[in-house]
Amino acid sequence: MNEPERIGRSIGWGGERALSHFLRIPLQHDTETGEVIVGKPANREMISPRLAQALVELVINQSTQRHLPSQHELKNELIDDLLHDRIEDETVIWNRAKRLGIDLSPPRAVILVDAARYILQPFTSLSVDSLEMEQRRAQAVISSIVSFFHLPNDTICAYLGEGEVAVLKASNSKNLGLWADCEDGTEGLSSSWANLAALKRAADALLLRLRNDTGATINVGIGRYHPGVRGLARSHEDARAALSLGKRLQGNNQVHCLGELGIAAFVGVADEETKIDLAKYLLSPLDHEPELLVTLNTFFAENCCPSTTAKQLSIHRNTLGYRLDKIASLTGLDPRKFDDAVQMRLCLLLRSLQGQQSQR
């Protein structure tokens, strides 16, 4: 009969009295309590109770310490909570971020990096398991991002699994100064679209760095800035939708954002508020051009027929052509091209519906 079996039978037959010959060490971890019972060694070698207790306590401490999350794990958990809006108390979130050295005060937008072709690629080493290699490659991608943005550490980056890395990029003018352009025309835009062009240029440059560093296919999705810590979840939704749609429609090794997905953004995004925001953004260059807006509406009302549109507006066809050219120059969308025309028509319709709702 082996020792565990003998102990079990002793407990069954003699109860508490049968355990009096064994060393009993109390155990407490968090709110759980218990007891470790040590019998005589099978080889009959004697060991002092004090040494036995010290060895047991050492094993227990090492076991419990292995299960305590590291700073790295806590950081990834916090970022995952932010991206999926698992926030019950914002004060708690701010305190967690402060303890981990994450500054949530600057405006931040989410950049999603799909590096699955690199992080999850098969390997043949027998000395490292697949999960460890995945973590190493994910950290290599994060290190490349940290180096590119000249960050002091990797606290705003997290590996989400499935080959994806999230970056909570500060998206104000100060932090995007290297990629800003005085001709971006962000004045008057809602905060969700401000500095998006600079963020896109930053992501384009980051894509080149990551492709050079990994030698693999990389895709990047960028989200708009939304106010507050809860806004990070909405920015993540933007980036996720842009990345998913963009990879299917535009191919690999691209930076994808909702503003450049064309009709697909209106079809593939379910959130109505996002669609309305997108419509406002795409037509925002015409906000101070009432004559061009009237021309555009009339052009669509006349089924994109130049002659009847010019007649309806009481202008020469050459003047109409000039106005349509200016619309294309300002918005980047040409109403004489089918896909652009459909997109602009949807924008006008969504803006009109949103205006009617606000008047109720």
FENSUL-V796304 format. One record per residue. SS is DSSP state (H for helix, E for strand, C for the rest). BURIAL is I if it has 9 or more other ideal C-beta (glycine too) atoms within 8 Angstrom, else O. D_CENTER is the distance of its C-alpha to the mean C-alpha in whole Angstrom. Layout:
SS & BURIAL & D_CENTER
SS & BURIAL & D_CENTER
//
This chain:
C & O & 58
C & O & 55
H & O & 54
H & O & 51
H & O & 53
H & I & 56
H & I & 54
H & O & 53
H & I & 56
H & I & 58
H & I & 55
H & O & 56
H & O & 60
H & O & 60
H & O & 57
H & O & 56
H & O & 60
H & I & 59
H & I & 56
H & O & 58
H & O & 59
C & I & 55
E & I & 53
E & I & 50
E & I & 47
E & O & 45
E & I & 41
E & O & 39
E & O & 35
C & O & 33
C & O & 35
E & O & 37
E & O & 40
E & O & 42
E & O & 45
E & I & 45
E & I & 49
E & I & 50
C & I & 53
C & O & 56
C & O & 54
C & O & 56
C & O & 57
C & O & 59
C & O & 58
C & O & 58
C & O & 56
C & O & 56
H & O & 54
H & O & 53
H & O & 51
H & I & 50
H & I & 48
H & O & 46
H & O & 45
H & I & 44
H & I & 42
H & O & 41
H & O & 39
H & I & 38
H & O & 36
H & O & 35
H & O & 33
H & I & 32
H & O & 30
H & O & 28
C & O & 27
C & O & 25
C & O & 22
C & O & 21
H & O & 20
H & O & 17
H & O & 16
H & I & 17
H & I & 14
H & I & 11
H & I & 13
H & I & 12
H & I & 8
H & I & 8
H & I & 11
H & I & 9
H & I & 6
C & O & 9
C & O & 11
C & O & 14
C & I & 16
C & O & 19
C & O & 21
H & I & 19
H & O & 22
H & O & 21
H & I & 17
H & I & 18
H & O & 21
H & I & 19
H & I & 16
H & O & 20
H & O & 21
H & I & 18
C & O & 19
C & I & 16
C & O & 17
C & I & 15
C & O & 18
C & I & 17
C & I & 15
E & I & 11
E & I & 9
E & I & 5
E & I & 6
E & I & 5
E & I & 8
E & I & 10
C & I & 13
H & I & 15
H & I & 18
H & I & 18
H & I & 17
C & O & 19
C & O & 22
C & O & 25
C & O & 27
C & O & 31
C & O & 31
C & O & 33
C & O & 32
C & O & 28
C & O & 27
H & O & 24
H & O & 21
H & O & 22
H & I & 22
H & I & 19
H & I & 18
H & I & 20
H & I & 18
H & I & 15
H & I & 16
H & I & 18
H & I & 15
H & I & 13
H & I & 17
H & I & 17
H & I & 14
H & I & 16
H & O & 19
H & I & 18
C & I & 17
C & O & 20
C & I & 18
C & O & 20
C & O & 18
C & I & 15
C & O & 14
C & I & 11
E & I & 9
E & I & 9
E & I & 10
E & I & 8
E & O & 11
C & O & 13
C & I & 12
E & I & 9
E & I & 7
E & I & 4
E & I & 6
E & I & 7
E & I & 10
E & I & 13
C & I & 14
C & I & 18
C & O & 21
C & O & 22
C & I & 18
C & I & 18
H & O & 22
H & O & 22
H & I & 21
C & I & 22
C & O & 25
C & O & 28
C & O & 28
C & I & 25
C & O & 26
C & I & 24
C & O & 26
C & O & 27
C & I & 23
C & O & 21
C & I & 19
C & O & 16
C & I & 17
C & I & 19
C & I & 18
H & I & 16
H & I & 18
H & I & 18
H & I & 14
H & I & 15
H & I & 18
H & I & 16
H & I & 14
H & I & 17
H & I & 18
H & I & 16
H & I & 16
H & O & 20
H & I & 19
H & I & 17
H & I & 19
H & O & 22
H & I & 21
H & I & 20
C & O & 23
C & I & 21
C & O & 19
C & I & 15
E & I & 13
E & I & 10
E & I & 9
E & I & 8
C & I & 8
C & I & 11
C & I & 12
C & I & 13
C & O & 15
C & O & 15
C & I & 13
C & I & 13
H & I & 11
H & I & 8
H & I & 8
H & I & 9
H & I & 7
H & I & 4
H & I & 8
H & I & 9
H & I & 7
H & I & 7
H & I & 11
H & I & 11
H & I & 10
H & I & 12
H & I & 15
H & I & 15
H & I & 16
H & O & 19
H & O & 20
H & O & 20
C & O & 20
C & O & 18
C & O & 18
C & I & 17
E & I & 14
E & I & 13
C & I & 13
H & I & 15
H & I & 17
H & O & 19
C & I & 19
C & O & 22
H & I & 23
H & I & 21
H & I & 18
H & I & 21
H & O & 22
H & I & 18
C & I & 17
C & O & 18
C & O & 17
H & O & 21
H & O & 19
H & I & 17
H & I & 20
H & I & 22
H & I & 20
H & I & 19
H & I & 23
H & I & 24
H & I & 22
H & I & 24
H & I & 27
H & I & 27
H & O & 29
H & I & 32
C & O & 31
C & O & 34
C & I & 36
H & O & 38
H & O & 40
H & I & 38
H & I & 36
H & I & 39
H & I & 40
H & I & 37
H & I & 38
H & I & 41
H & I & 40
H & I & 38
H & O & 41
C & I & 43
C & O & 41
C & I & 40
C & O & 44
H & I & 45
H & O & 49
H & I & 48
H & I & 46
H & I & 48
H & O & 51
H & I & 49
H & I & 47
C & O & 51
C & O & 50
C & O & 51
H & I & 48
H & O & 48
H & I & 47
H & I & 44
H & I & 43
H & O & 43
H & I & 40
H & I & 38
H & O & 38
H & I & 37
H & I & 34
H & I & 33
H & O & 33
H & I & 31
H & I & 28
C & O & 28
C & I & 29
C & I & 32
C & I & 34
C & O & 37
C & O & 34
H & O & 33
H & O & 29
H & I & 29
H & I & 32
H & I & 30
H & I & 27
H & I & 29
H & I & 31
H & I & 28
H & I & 27
H & I & 30
H & O & 31
H & I & 27
H & I & 28
H & O & 32
H & O & 31
H & I & 29
H & O & 32
H & O & 34
H & O & 32
H & O & 32
C & O & 35
C & O & 36
//
